[in-house]
Amino acid sequence: MTPDDLAQALRRAVLAQRFEMTADAMQAGAPLGWHPSIDLAVMVFPRDAAPVAANVLFSREHPDGLVARFDATTGAVSNIAFQADVRNAAGDSYAWLPGADWSRIDFPAWFGAGPRFVAPYPASLLKMMVAVGVARLVDDGRSDWALPVAYGAQTRPVGDWLFDMITVSSNDATSALVAHLHARGAIRREGGQEVHNELHALFAAHGLPGLRIANTQPDGGWGNGAGSGVGQIQMTAWDALRLMARLDADAPGQAPLVSPASRDVIRRALDAQKLNEILSSESLRHLPGWVPGIPSRFAHKTGNTQNYTSDAGIVHDGELHYLVAVTTSLGQRYAPAGAATTWRLPALGGALHAWLKQAS
């Protein structure tokens, strides 16, 4: 398997799902009518061979897909101009509404050069950045997994907050840990502006420009209403995948972001994930019309809002070992009753897994 083989397989798998035909609740169930934004990355670890990776990106502007190329030194995507998501004065996302005219929207430049790709908000996948930031505090001796931290009416150990943030995607746990990052000086604001962010420095040092968690608040606020959220918190699939690679003890050749002990804490939470409803659909077996997704052990984190859905993690199936990450503009408005998103996303996960199993 070569990187080009993998890239073309990813591209074919996405196109086969006919995502433009996805029913949209905001259009009374009519088909979406254009290709949603999908940023998909996969890294495979063949036995006794170098890793093979690829990243493909689709949007209404690129319905046939773009294939990312990577900088030989940093590993970052080098041929795409990423632009940030936007929200209006009321704090709402509007680029994904029916009838949105992208030619009239001023999407802020983010990084890169080439054809533009508007990066969809990563939803709760952002919590992996928070987890790494807290782990760095522990590794530096500025926190401890057993340290009691108060938020709202609760006081719980740091490790318990992190476990709930990942396994059940608790927003309160996320706010508690964001506030902890501020309290311990990893993020600092002065005069209403963010003036220091150790996570950004860490990601830059590791060649991960597609990770950004900006303008969070000392009280733990990280959503649109706090001035953060959409447009301020960004993750590309490729850099979300490379973040996961640094949390996978079995992934060769990865510069560590956190200590082995802290990596194990995060990995235990990923293994205990309870929201298997995006690329994996094991949590949804009870629903009529259930579509299987990734069938094997999947240590991962999901994200899901009205307009956005994401998933990233680590898969082991016998000798098959790979990482996968996806960010999309396919949120709850495209979901059948009781589901998180369109069945086309678990179908994509299942198809990718089957192809990788056969190819390996």
C-alpha positions in Angstrom: 0.0 0.0 0.0 1.3 3.4 -1.0 0.1 6.9 0.3 -1.5 7.4 -3.1 -3.3 4.1 -2.9 -4.7 5.0 0.4 -5.6 8.6 -0.6 -7.6 7.3 -3.6 -9.2 4.6 -1.5 -10.4 7.3 0.9 -11.6 9.5 -1.9 -13.6 6.6 -3.5 -15.1 5.6 -0.1 -16.4 9.2 0.5 -17.8 9.6 -3.0 -19.5 6.2 -2.8 -21.6 7.5 0.2 -23.3 10.2 -1.9 -23.2 12.6 1.0 -24.9 15.4 -1.1 -28.1 13.3 -1.0 -28.2 13.4 2.9 -31.6 14.5 4.1 -31.5 17.9 5.8 -34.1 18.7 8.6 -33.6 22.4 7.9 -34.9 21.7 4.3 -37.8 19.6 5.5 -35.9 16.4 4.8 -34.9 17.3 1.3 -31.5 16.3 0.1 -28.7 18.7 1.1 -28.0 19.4 -2.6 -24.2 20.1 -2.3 -21.3 18.1 -0.9 -20.9 18.8 2.9 -17.5 19.6 4.3 -15.6 16.4 5.2 -12.0 16.3 6.2 -10.8 12.7 6.5 -7.4 11.4 7.5 -6.1 7.8 8.0 -2.7 6.5 9.1 -2.0 2.8 8.8 0.8 0.9 10.6 1.7 -2.2 8.5 3.6 -4.8 10.3 7.4 -4.5 9.7 6.9 -1.5 7.4 6.8 2.3 7.6 3.4 4.0 8.4 1.2 4.9 5.4 -1.0 8.0 5.7 -3.4 10.1 3.6 -5.8 13.0 4.0 -8.7 13.9 1.7 -11.0 16.9 1.9 -14.4 17.6 0.4 -16.7 20.6 0.4 -19.3 22.3 -1.7 -16.3 24.0 -3.5 -14.5 20.7 -3.9 -17.1 18.0 -4.4 -14.6 15.6 -6.1 -12.2 16.0 -3.2 -8.7 17.4 -2.6 -5.7 15.2 -1.7 -3.4 16.7 0.9 0.3 16.8 0.5 2.6 17.0 3.5 5.7 19.0 4.3 8.8 16.8 4.3 10.1 18.5 7.4 7.1 19.2 9.6 4.6 16.8 8.3 2.0 19.5 8.1 -0.4 19.8 5.1 1.4 22.0 2.6 -1.0 22.4 -0.4 -4.3 23.7 1.1 -5.2 27.1 2.4 -7.3 26.5 5.5 -9.8 29.1 6.5 -11.6 29.4 9.8 -15.2 28.8 10.5 -17.4 31.8 11.3 -20.3 32.9 13.5 -22.6 35.9 13.4 -23.1 38.7 15.9 -25.6 36.5 17.8 -22.9 33.9 18.2 -24.5 31.4 15.8 -22.9 29.4 12.9 -24.3 30.6 9.6 -22.0 29.3 6.9 -23.8 25.9 6.9 -27.4 27.2 6.8 -29.5 26.5 3.7 -28.9 29.3 1.2 -25.6 30.4 2.7 -23.6 32.2 0.0 -20.0 31.5 0.6 -18.9 34.1 -2.0 -20.3 36.7 0.4 -18.8 35.3 3.6 -15.4 36.6 4.7 -13.8 33.4 6.1 -10.7 34.4 8.1 -7.4 33.0 6.8 -6.0 30.4 9.1 -2.8 28.7 7.6 -1.5 27.2 4.5 -1.5 28.0 0.7 -3.4 26.6 -2.2 -7.2 25.9 -2.8 -9.2 27.0 0.2 -10.9 24.7 2.6 -13.2 26.1 5.3 -12.5 24.0 8.3 -15.7 23.0 10.2 -15.8 23.4 13.9 -14.5 20.2 15.6 -17.3 20.1 18.2 -16.3 18.0 21.3 -13.2 16.6 19.6 -11.7 19.8 20.9 -11.6 18.1 24.3 -8.6 16.2 23.3 -6.6 19.4 23.2 -7.8 20.2 26.7 -6.8 16.7 27.8 -3.3 17.2 26.5 -3.0 20.6 28.1 -4.0 19.2 31.5 -1.6 16.3 31.1 1.2 18.8 30.5 0.3 20.5 33.8 0.6 17.2 35.6 3.9 16.4 33.9 5.3 19.8 34.9 4.3 19.4 38.5 1.7 22.1 38.3 -1.2 19.8 38.9 -1.9 16.2 39.8 -4.5 13.6 38.6 -5.7 13.3 42.2 -5.9 17.0 42.9 -9.4 18.2 43.9 -10.7 20.8 41.6 -14.0 22.7 42.2 -16.4 23.7 39.5 -20.0 24.7 40.1 -21.3 22.7 43.0 -18.8 19.8 42.5 -15.3 19.2 43.7 -13.6 16.3 42.0 -10.1 15.0 41.2 -8.6 16.2 38.0 -8.4 12.7 36.7 -12.2 12.2 37.2 -13.0 15.4 35.4 -10.9 14.2 32.5 -12.4 10.8 32.4 -16.0 12.2 32.1 -14.8 14.8 29.6 -13.7 12.1 27.2 -16.0 9.1 27.9 -19.4 10.9 28.1 -18.2 14.3 26.6 -19.2 16.2 29.7 -19.3 19.9 29.1 -19.1 20.7 32.8 -15.9 18.6 33.1 -14.5 20.4 30.1 -15.2 23.8 31.7 -13.7 22.6 35.0 -10.5 21.7 33.2 -10.4 24.8 31.0 -10.7 26.9 34.2 -7.9 24.8 35.7 -5.6 25.5 32.7 -6.2 29.3 33.3 -5.7 28.9 37.1 -2.4 27.2 36.7 -1.1 29.7 34.1 -1.2 27.6 31.0 -3.5 30.1 29.4 -3.6 33.8 30.5 -5.7 36.8 29.6 -5.0 40.5 30.2 -7.3 43.4 29.4 -9.9 41.0 27.9 -7.3 39.5 25.4 -5.6 36.2 25.4 -1.8 36.9 25.8 -0.4 33.5 26.7 -1.4 30.0 25.5 1.0 27.1 26.2 -1.1 24.7 24.1 -0.5 26.8 21.0 3.2 26.9 21.7 3.3 23.2 22.2 1.4 22.5 19.0 3.6 24.9 17.0 6.7 23.1 18.4 5.4 19.8 17.1 4.4 21.1 13.7 0.7 20.9 14.4 -0.7 24.1 12.9 -4.2 22.6 12.6 -4.8 22.7 16.3 -6.1 25.9 17.9 -8.1 26.5 21.1 -8.3 30.3 21.5 -10.1 32.8 23.7 -11.3 30.5 26.4 -12.2 32.1 29.7 -10.8 31.9 33.2 -14.2 30.8 34.5 -14.0 27.8 32.1 -16.0 29.2 29.2 -15.1 27.8 25.8 -18.3 28.1 23.8 -19.7 30.7 21.4 -21.3 32.6 24.2 -17.9 33.0 25.9 -16.3 34.4 22.8 -14.6 31.2 22.0 -16.1 28.2 20.2 -16.8 28.4 16.4 -14.0 30.2 14.6 -11.7 30.3 17.7 -11.4 26.5 18.3 -10.2 24.6 15.2 -8.9 21.2 14.4 -8.0 19.7 11.0 -8.5 16.0 10.6 -4.8 15.5 9.8 -3.5 17.2 12.9 -6.2 15.6 15.1 -5.0 12.3 13.8 -1.3 13.3 14.5 -2.4 14.3 18.0 -3.9 10.8 18.5 -0.7 9.2 17.1 1.2 10.8 20.0 -1.2 9.3 22.5 -0.9 5.8 20.9 1.9 3.8 22.6 1.9 1.4 19.7 2.4 4.1 17.0 6.1 4.1 16.0 8.2 7.2 15.5 6.0 9.8 17.3 7.5 12.5 19.4 5.7 12.4 22.7 3.5 15.3 23.8 3.0 14.0 27.3 4.7 11.5 29.7 4.0 7.8 29.4 2.0 7.9 32.7 -0.2 10.8 31.5 -0.6 9.2 28.1 -1.9 6.1 29.8 -4.5 8.1 31.8 -5.8 9.6 28.6 -5.8 6.3 26.8 -7.8 4.6 29.5 -10.5 7.2 29.0 -10.4 6.8 25.2 -10.8 3.0 25.6 -13.8 3.6 27.8 -15.6 5.9 25.3 -19.4 5.5 25.6 -20.5 7.5 22.6 -20.0 5.1 19.7 -22.3 6.9 17.2 -20.2 8.4 14.4 -17.6 6.2 12.6 -18.5 3.5 15.0 -22.3 2.9 15.6 -22.2 0.3 18.4 -24.2 2.6 20.7 -27.1 2.7 18.2 -27.7 -0.9 17.5 -31.2 -0.6 19.0 -32.3 1.9 16.4 -34.4 0.9 13.3 -32.3 1.1 10.1 -29.0 0.6 12.1 -25.9 0.8 9.9 -22.7 -0.8 11.2 -19.5 1.2 11.4 -16.0 0.5 12.5 -16.6 -2.9 14.1 -13.4 -3.4 16.2 -11.9 -2.0 19.3 -11.9 1.8 18.8 -10.3 4.1 21.4 -11.7 7.4 20.3 -13.3 10.8 21.0 -16.4 12.1 19.2 -18.0 15.5 18.7 -21.5 16.3 17.7 -23.7 19.5 17.5 -26.5 20.6 15.3 -24.2 21.5 12.4 -21.0 19.5 13.1 -19.8 16.0 13.7 -16.3 14.7 14.3 -14.5 11.5 15.4 -10.9 10.5 15.9 -9.1 7.6 17.4 -7.1 4.4 17.4 -8.3 1.0 15.9 -6.9 -2.4 16.6 -8.2 -5.5 14.8 -5.8 -8.4 15.1 -2.7 -7.3 13.2 -4.6 -4.3 11.6 -3.6 -1.1 13.4 -4.6 2.3 12.2 -5.7 5.8 13.2 -8.6 7.7 11.7 -9.9 11.2 12.1 -12.8 13.1 10.5 -14.3 16.5 11.0 -17.5 17.4 9.1 -20.4 19.8 8.7 -22.8 16.8 9.2 -24.4 17.4 12.6 -27.6 16.4 14.3 -29.8 18.1 11.7 -28.9 15.3 9.3 -29.7 12.4 11.8 -32.6 10.0 11.8 -34.5 9.9 15.1 -32.3 8.9 18.0 -29.0 9.0 16.0 -26.2 11.6 16.2 -25.7 12.1 12.4 -26.5 10.6 9.1 -26.0 6.8 8.7 -23.6 7.6 5.9 -20.8 8.3 8.4 -20.8 4.9 10.1 -21.2 3.4 6.7 -18.0 5.3 5.7 -16.3 4.0 8.8 -17.3 0.4 8.1 -16.2 0.7 4.4 -12.8 2.1 5.3 -12.3 -0.6 7.9 -13.2 -3.4 5.4 -10.9 -1.9 2.8 -8.0 -1.5 5.2 -8.4 -5.1 6.5 -8.4 -6.5 3.0 -5.4 -4.3 1.8 -3.3 -5.2 4.8 
